[in-house]
Amino acid sequence: MPKILLTSKYWIFNVNGVDLRMPYKVNPDRTIPWNTLPELPIDKHLYEDVEIYSQLGNAKAALGRLQGRSIVIPNQALLINSISLQEAKASSAIENIFTTDDELYQAYSEEQIQQLTGPSKEVLYYREALWKGYAYLNKDQVFDENYFVTMYRIVSQFNDGIRTPIAQIVIKEGGTGPNAGKVSYTPPRGKGIVEAKLHNLIEFLNDDKTYPIDPLLKMAIGHLQFEAIHPFRDGNGRTGRIFNIHYLTKKGLLDYPILFLSRYIMDHKEDYYAGLAGVTQRGSWKNWLLYMLKAVEVTSNITYDKINDIVSAKDAILKAVVDDTEIARPESLVNAIFTQPYTRVKHLVGGNIYAENTARKYLDQLTHMGVLEKRVIGKGNYYLNLELYRILSE
């Protein structure tokens, strides 16, 4: 019989002279609220690993290259609107909120989110949260309960806050397989329990002296802890993914929330949920951390390439406009059509770039050049930037 020893931190099973450590306590019954969800930080043994640190280096290098490229671009709106819109679309798709590019870009060009309906409205609420949270944290604020509640309220369009014990929230298996509908996870529940665990997460995120962990690892750990706490009735996934990008900007790894992180999660959705379950069911932090670090590396490279493609397309179109037309203030016009895929006359007029007739004349001229495609939708004319549309759709 192996000798079992108990220490203050570990159950140590001594089998033939080999210690097998289990430093993370999981919840054995998925149908019972995980009120013993361990507080942060997690033990160092769970992330001090050669493979994790190797992938961490790759992720930091890719993110640093993206940051270096983005800060030298004069017209940040060129990136901010286009890339963040794609992030919003991908994150919403993870929650099975689907919209076509045409629907989304048309809705965005209307600038009247309250009057919209359907999936496009959901996506634009995500984008709104992305920017309001970024502005909130830029005002010398830290991550706090108000930040998370505000993000939740925007993406969900509910006015409540942290869920009460009355909300009997359980996570069930999706799909049509044999386990469909079965409970896969039950988050913490009880008076003051959710609030206490959220406050522990907030302290972990803000206090880098007490918890001196690399920010990319902290982001990955914090994201999983937030999803495990599941503090709201709805919108936890979208709120958690918004947090990911905000954490990177808050820690100075990105100047703007332009990382297309949800693209990787959408493309590897099953692995994402398997990684979450691996921690809650088996304490398998390594697989989760490797997944999230790989997501940062891959999407940093994707976003970097998209930025280069957008800038190259913009420069080529500007050269053609300057060489082949007599358009006044060509740089202002080209900047405007690269701010979002669909441009309307009112965008140029409202931006004090041109008078209405001049704006219409120039947009029609770009249409004849093959730069734009004019579409009549309802009673309005929309001008689609074909190159920007192509790049964002890839």
N, C-alpha and C positions, 0 to 999 in steps of 0.2 A: 504494500500500500504506500503511495507517495505521501510524504509529509507535507502538510499544508500549514503555512505560516501566515500570520496576519500582521501587517504593519499599518501605520497611520495613513499611508497613501495608496498602498497596493494590496491586492490579494496576490501572494506569490506562491505558485504551485511548483514545488521542487520535485522534478521528475528525473531520476537518474542523474542528479547533479546539475540539471539545467533549469534555470528560472524562467518561467513564462509569465510575463506581466500583463495585466489588464488594467491600465490606468484610467479607463473611461467607462463609467457605469451607464449601461443602457436600460431601456424599459422593456422587460420581457413580455409584457402583455400589451399588444398594440391597441386593444379596446379600452384600456384604462388611461386616463390623462397622465401625461408624463410630468408629474409634479416634482419629480426628483431630477429633472433636467439639470445636469451639472452646470454650475456657474463658471463664467470665464475668469481667468484664462484657462485654456486646456493645458495639460501637462506637456512639457518640452519634448518628452519622448515621442509625442504624436506628430511633431513636425521637424525635429532635428534629424534629418535623414538626407543622405547623399543625393538620392534621386530627386527629392523635393527641392533641395537647394540648387541642383543643376537646372531644373525647370524654372525655378525662381529667377536664376540668372538670365535665361532665355527671355522670360516675360519682361523683365526690367529693361533689357537691351532693346526689345521691340517697342516697348512703350516710350522709352527715351528717344528713339528715332522718330516716332510719331510726334512727340512733343516738340522736338527740334524742328521738324518740318512745318508744323502748324503755326509756330510763333513768327515765322518770317513772311507769312502771307498778309499783305496789306489789308485786304477786304475779308475780315473774319466772318462777316455775314454770309459770304459765299459758302463757307463750311458749316457754320452754326445751324443755319436753317435746313440745309439739305441733309447733312449727316444725322442730326438729331431727329429729323423726321423719319429717317429710315430706322433708327434705333427704336423709336416709338412704335413703328409698324411691326418690327420683329418681336419686340417684347409683348405686344398685344396678341400677336399670332400664337405665342406660347400658351396663352389662355384661350385659344380657339376663337379669338376675335379677328376675323379676316376682312381685309378690304383690298380692292385692287389699287394699283398705283394711280390710275386715272381718277378714281373716286376720291382718293386721299388728297392728291395734289389739287384737284378742283376745289375740294372742301377747304383746304388750307388757304387757297387764293381768295376765298370769299371773306376771310377775316371776321366771320360772324359765327363763332363756335356754338353759341347758345341756340342758334336757329337751325343747326344741323341735326340730323338723325342718323341712326344706324352705326355700323362699325367705325366709320371715319371719325365720328364724334368721339368715340372711345379712344382712338389713337391720338387724336389731338389733345384730349385731356391728359394723356400720358406725357405728351410733349410739354404741355403747360406746366405740369408738375416738375418735369426735368429742369425747366428754367426758373420756376419760382423757388425751388429748393436750392438751386445754385446761387440765386440772388440772396436768399436767406443766410446761407452759410458764408457768403462773401462779406456780410455786414458784421464781421467779427463775432459771429455766433458759433456755437458748437452744436454737435448732435445732441438733441434733447427730445423729450416726449412730444413737445409741440411740433418739432420738425417731422417726426414720423406720422403724427396725427394729421398734419396738414397735407402731406403727400398722399396719405390714404384717402382723405376727403376729396381731393381733386380727382384721383384716378377712379374712385368708386362712385363719386357724387352722392355719398351718404353724409349725414351731418353728425353722426355719433362719433365716439372715440374708441378707446380700448374696450374690447368686448367684456361683458359681465359674465359671471358664472351661469346666468340664465341661457346664454348661447351655447347650446350643446354641440360644439363644432367637432366633427370628425373628418378625417381625410380617407376617401375610399378609392379603391382601384378603379381605373377607367377602362375603356375598351370594351371588347366583347368576349374576352377569353374566359377561362374557367374561374378566375379570381375576380372578375368584374363585379363591382358592388361591395366587395369585402372591405372591411376596415383595414387600412394599411398603417394608420398613425392617428393618435389622439393627442392633441397638444395640451399643455398645462391648463388647468381650470381650477378656480376657487377664489375666494375672497382675498384680494391683494396679491395673489400668486403671480399672475401675469404681469402686473405692474412692477413687482419686485424683480422679476427676471429681466424685464425690459430695462429697468434702471441699472442693473448689473451690466447689461450689454452696452448701455450708453457710457458708463464709467470706463469700461474696457476700451471703447473706441476713442474717447477723449484724452485719457491719461496715458501718455506715451512714456512717462518717467517710471510709473509703477509697472506698466506693461510694455516694455521696449521690444516689440516684435515688428519685423519688417512690414510696412504698410500693405503690401500686396497679400501677405499671409493674413494680416489682420482683416483685410477686406473679405477674404474668402471665409475666414472663421466667423466674422461678424454676420455675413450673409446667411450662413447656415444656421447660426444661433437665432437670427431674426425669424427665419422660416420655421424653425422648431418651436419658438415661442408662439408664432402665429397670432399676433396680438389683436387682429381685427376680424370682423365677420367676413370680409371679402377684400380682394385687392392686395393680399399679402405678397403674392408673387411679383406683381408689378411694382409695388412699393419697395420690395427687397432689391429688385434689379435697378431701380432708380438710385437706391442707396449706393450700390456698387460704384456707379460713375461719380456720384457726389463725393464719395470717400476719396477717390483718386484726385479729384480737383481740390478738395479741402487740404489734402496732404501735399499739394504742389506738384503732383506727377503729371497733371494735365492742366492747362490754363482754362480750357473750356470743355464742357461735357460732350465731346464729339466722338468718343470711343463707341464703335458699333458692336458692343459686347453681346447684345441679345442675338445677333446673327449666329454666333457659334452655338449658343444655347438652343436656338431654334433648330439648327442643323444637327444637333446632338441631344435632342430632347430626352430620349430614353436614358442616355447616360447621365444627364442632369438629375433626373428623378431617382435613378439608381444610386447616384452618389449621395443624395440626401438620405435615402433609405439606408444606405450602407452605414452611415454614422448613427442614425437613430436606432437601428436594429442590431448592428454589430460593432459599433465604435470604430469603423474603418475610416479614419480621418485621412490617411495617406491618399487613397483613391480620390477623395473629394478635393483635396488640395491640389493634386496633380491635374485634375480636370479643370479647376478654376484658373490655375496658372497657365495651362495650355490655352484656355479661352482668351486670356489677356494677350498672350503671344500672337495667336492666330488673328484675332480681330484687330490688334494693333497694326499688323501687316496689311490686312484688308483695308482698313481705314487709311493707312499711309498711301496705298496704291490708288484708292479712290480720290484722295486729295490731289495726287500728282496728275491723274487723268482729268480731273475737273480743271485744274490750273492750266494744263496743256490745251484743253479744248477752249477755255476762255481766251488764252493768248492767241490761238489760231483765229478765232472769230474776230477778236479785236483787230488783228492785223488786216483781215479781209475787209472789215468795215472802214478802216482808215484808208486802205489802198484803193478800194473800189467804190466808195460812196462819198457824198458830201455831207453826211450826217454830222450835225453839231454835237459837241461833247460826247464823242463816241465811247470814251471810257466809262462815263456815267451810265450810258445806255447798256453797255455790255455787263457792267457790274449788276445792274438791275435785273437783267434776264437770267443771271446766274444766282440770284438770291433765292429763287424758288423755281420749280419746273414750269409752272404756269404763270404767265404775266398778263395783267390786264391793263387797259389804258389808265384806269384809276390809280394803279400803283405808281406810274410815272408822274401823273398829275399830283397825287397826294405827296409824293416825295420831292415835289418842287423841282423836278428835272425838266419837264416840258409842259407846254400848254396842251389842252386836250387834242386839238386837231393835229398838232405836230407829233404828239405821242402816237396817235393812230397811224399817221403817215409813216413814221419810222418803223413801227412794228410791222406794218404791211410790207415795207421795203425789205425787212429782214426775212419775212415770209417768202418773198419772191427770190431771195438769195438762197433759200433752202436752209436757213439757220433756224427758223421757227416754223411751226405748223399751226395754221389758224383753225380753230374749232369753234363752231357755233353750238353752244349748249344752253338750251332754254332760250332766254332772250339776251344772253350775253355772249360776247366774243372773248375767247381765251387763246393765248398764244403759247404754244408748247415749245420749250427749248429741247430740241430733239437730241442733242448730244448729252445734255445734263440728264435727261430722262433715261437715255441708254446706259450711262455710267451708273446711275443709281439703281437701275433694274438688274444689273449683272450680279 
